[in-house]
Amino acid sequence: MGSRIVKACTKAGIAAAFVLSAGIASAQQSSENQVNAVTDWSVFTESDPKECWAVSTAKETVNTKDGRVVAVRRSSILLMVVFRPGDNVAGQVGFTGGYPFAKGSTVGLDIDGTSYELFTEGEWAWPASAAEDSKIVTAMKRGTKAVLSARSSRGTKTVDTFSLLGFTASVEDAEKRCQ
């Protein structure tokens, strides 16, 4: 996993992404940064550094271990698209499953039958490149739902389903606010 991401980003950029994404997750919980809500998606902004994002929570979650549905504790389960003009980030897709992912694992993303792969580090997952971000955002604009399948560090398999109703308006609003 690491070599693909390192090729797409610098190590400093990865570290910054983790820090900023952690801040985004915290800010997502605070309504003072929310500037818009469209159906199942919300738009948030931060001024220092300037950052805008469209984010949604899972509509359905299924956790299984050894083939059985299990109850597990998870923090926020979020799918987002981030714009950070100061770092030339325009439409970075990010996902947190609310737990640490299994080391070396990937997250499967299915948007209405089209599959993508996200690479993991800790509790976060991203596409390998800006070009892949762009493909995923385009598919999300056309789609109706996104299903993310992952494995936790404890071996639990998770499947999280997100509605894409309101995605296009929200992501375009976030992008416009960060121009």
PEZIVEN-V434155 format. One line per field, one symbol per residue. phi: phi as a letter, one per 30 degrees, with the letter a starting at -180 (. if undefined). psi: psi as a letter, one per 20 degrees, with the letter a starting at -180 (. if undefined). burial: b if it has 24 or more other ideal C-beta (glycine too) atoms within 12 Angstrom, else e. A space follows every 50 residues. Layout:
BEGIN
phi = ???
psi = ???
burial = ???
END
This chain:
BEGIN
phi = .eddddddbddddddddddddddddddddcddcdcabbhcbbcbbbcbdd abacbbcddbbbcbbhicdbcbcbdecbcbbcbbedchcbiddbbbdiad ddeidbcdbcchjccbbcccaicbbbddadddeddddddddcdcabcccb bddcjdcbbcccdcdjdedddddddddcd
psi = gghgghhhqrhhhgghgggghhhggghhipihipiqpodjqqpqqqhnrp pqqpqqqphqpppqpkjqpqpqpqbpoqprpqpnhhjkonlppqppijrp qppjrrppppolipqrpqqqocjqqqrirhhhgggggghhhirhqppppr prijjppqopppqjpigggghhgggghj.
burial = beeebeebbeeeebeebbebbebbbebbeeeebbbbebebbbbbbbeeee bbbbbbbbeebbbeeeeeeeeeebebbbbbbbbbeebebbbbbbbbbbbb bbeebbbbbbbeeeebbbbbbbbbbbbbeeebbeebbebbbebebbbbbb bbeeebbbbbbbbbebbbebbbbbbebbe
END
